[in-house]
Structure formats: C-alpha cells, structure tokens
Amino acid sequence: MSFLNDTASEMITPLLPLFLTATLGAGPAIVGLIEGVAEATASLLKLASGRLVDRGWNHKRLVLGGYSVSNLARPLIGVALGWTWVLILRFLDRVGKGIRTSPRDALIAASTNKATMGRSFGFHRALDNAGAMVGPLLAFGLLSANLPLQHVFLWSLIPGLLVLALLIWGLDGTTLPVENADRSPWRWSMLDRRVRSLIIAAGGLALASAPEAFTGALGQ
C-alpha cells in the first residue's frame, strides 16, 4: 500500500510548484503557504488519530478512510482553477495522511514481534521510498509522451485506486479492545523525558527545513 501510495503521490509532488507558478500564476509565497498548511495538518492529525486508536477505534476503517481521502482528492489538483483550489485539495490530502499514519504504524507493530520490529518498519520505509522513485519516473514518462501536466495528475488516480483495493480486500479489520484502551489525559509532563527530547529535536529540524515544493517554486 505504501509503495503504491507514494507512487501516486510523487507523480504529483515534484510537478506541483511548476503547476502553481507557471499554470496558475501563483508566487513562491503561495506555494509556501500551501505546503505549510498541508504539513501542519498532517502533523497535528497524526496525534489525533493516534488518540482515536488508543480509544478503540477500528484500525482498518481509519487507514482506509485516510488513504481514500488522499487518493481521491489528490488527482483533482489537475482540474483546479486557481491556487485556492489547490490549497483545499492539498489540505484534504494531508488530512488523509494524518488520519492513516498512526493506525497504520500500530498495525505494523502489532503484526510483528520485538525482535523483527525494526526490520518490519524498515521494509515499510524501503517500499515507501521505492514508490517515491517510481512516481517521478512515471510522471516523466507521461510528460515525454506529450501529455499535459493536468493529465499526469489525473493518471495518479490509478495507483491510488490500487491502494484502496489492497486495503479493502487484503487488510483484516482490527479494533483495540475497549477495556484496554488508553483513556489517560494528554499531558506533556506524562511523556518520558527521552520522548520529549525527541519531539523537541524533530520540531527544530522541521522548522529549519524547507519543503521540496517551496524549493522548486524558488527555482521558477
């Protein structure tokens, strides 16, 4: 699922700055706004979806809902009439990412033991990165065949639909037993000191980094 989803996503992401600036006439500041809203949305919703999993929500429904929102909204960028439409669709795309990430990771952790957990997540990340390579290559091939930029976005629907098919027919539905659900309140002080340090470090790196789409927009 992650391989196909990243294939679909990366058919669009490298082309998004060009589409925004050259086709829709948006400036670098607009590209930065869109990516900032998108990434903030995904980050905050990962926390919320993790909480829902802890409270016993069905893993498969959350994962299926998240992938569905992303893979149905993302190709519609190709028919956007202005940058505000792209903002809305990128927002929906990242809503899907935020909803699915925590329950998906929980499913990976639950399907393996501690001795092979690193290998399991490594395998997932390897296929994720493989999709990130295949996606731009497919987009390049479609553009080389003289397809318009917008059509490339619409073609990304195909791997997206394959993701949903795998989810519907290949993933067992699971739910965390309600009696074991974590109902403790959210408190920063309750986190392990090492976890808090990791969150602070990751937040600092996020603030210091520039999205790829924003970098591409500056090159236009």
Residue pairs with C-beta under 8 A, 6 or more apart in sequence:
1 67
1 163
1 166
1 167
1 171
2 124
2 127
2 128
2 131
3 127
3 128
3 130
3 131
3 134
4 131
4 159
4 160
4 162
4 163
4 166
5 67
5 70
5 71
5 131
5 159
5 160
5 163
6 127
6 128
6 129
6 130
6 131
6 132
6 135
7 131
7 132
7 134
7 135
7 138
7 159
8 71
8 74
8 75
8 131
8 135
8 156
8 157
8 158
8 159
8 160
8 163
9 70
9 74
9 93
9 131
9 132
9 135
9 156
10 131
10 132
10 133
10 134
10 135
10 136
10 139
11 135
11 136
11 138
11 139
11 152
11 153
11 155
11 156
11 159
12 74
12 75
12 77
12 135
12 139
12 152
12 153
12 156
13 135
13 212
13 213
14 136
14 139
14 212
14 216
15 139
15 149
15 152
15 153
16 31
16 77
16 86
16 213
16 216
17 31
17 213
17 214
17 215
17 216
17 217
17 219
17 220
18 149
18 216
18 220
19 77
19 86
19 149
19 150
19 153
20 26
20 30
20 31
20 34
20 83
20 86
20 217
21 27
21 28
21 31
21 217
21 220
22 220
23 149
23 150
24 80
24 82
24 83
24 86
26 83
26 86
27 217
28 214
28 217
28 218
28 220
30 83
31 213
31 214
31 216
31 217
32 211
32 214
32 217
33 87
34 83
34 86
34 87
34 90
34 213
35 90
35 211
35 213
35 214
36 211
37 87
37 90
37 91
37 94
38 90
38 91
38 93
38 94
39 94
39 206
39 211
41 91
41 94
41 95
41 98
42 94
42 95
42 97
42 98
42 101
43 98
43 206
44 98
45 94
45 95
45 97
45 98
45 99
46 97
46 98
46 101
46 102
47 102
48 98
49 62
49 66
49 98
49 99
49 100
49 101
49 102
49 103
50 102
50 103
50 106
51 186
52 62
52 102
52 103
53 59
53 62
53 102
53 103
53 106
53 176
54 176
54 181
54 182
54 183
55 176
55 181
55 182
55 183
56 175
56 176
56 177
56 178
56 181
57 103
57 175
57 176
58 173
58 174
58 175
59 103
59 104
59 106
59 107
59 173
59 174
59 175
59 176
60 167
60 171
60 172
60 173
60 174
61 173
62 99
62 100
62 102
62 103
63 100
63 103
63 104
63 107
63 167
63 171
64 164
64 167
64 168
64 171
65 96
65 99
65 100
66 95
66 96
66 97
66 98
66 99
66 100
66 101
66 103
66 104
67 96
67 100
67 160
67 163
67 164
67 167
68 96
68 164
69 92
69 93
69 95
69 96
69 99
70 92
70 93
70 94
70 95
70 96
70 97
70 100
70 160
71 96
71 157
71 160
71 161
71 163
71 164
72 157
72 160
73 89
73 92
73 93
73 96
74 89
74 93
74 153
74 156
74 160
75 153
75 154
75 155
75 156
75 157
75 160
76 89
76 153
77 85
77 86
77 89
77 90
77 153
78 149
78 150
78 151
78 152
78 153
78 154
79 150
79 154
80 86
80 89
105 121
107 171
107 174
108 120
108 121
108 124
109 117
109 120
110 174
111 120
112 119
112 120
135 156
138 155
139 152
142 151
142 152
142 155
143 149
143 152
147 155
184 190
188 196
191 199
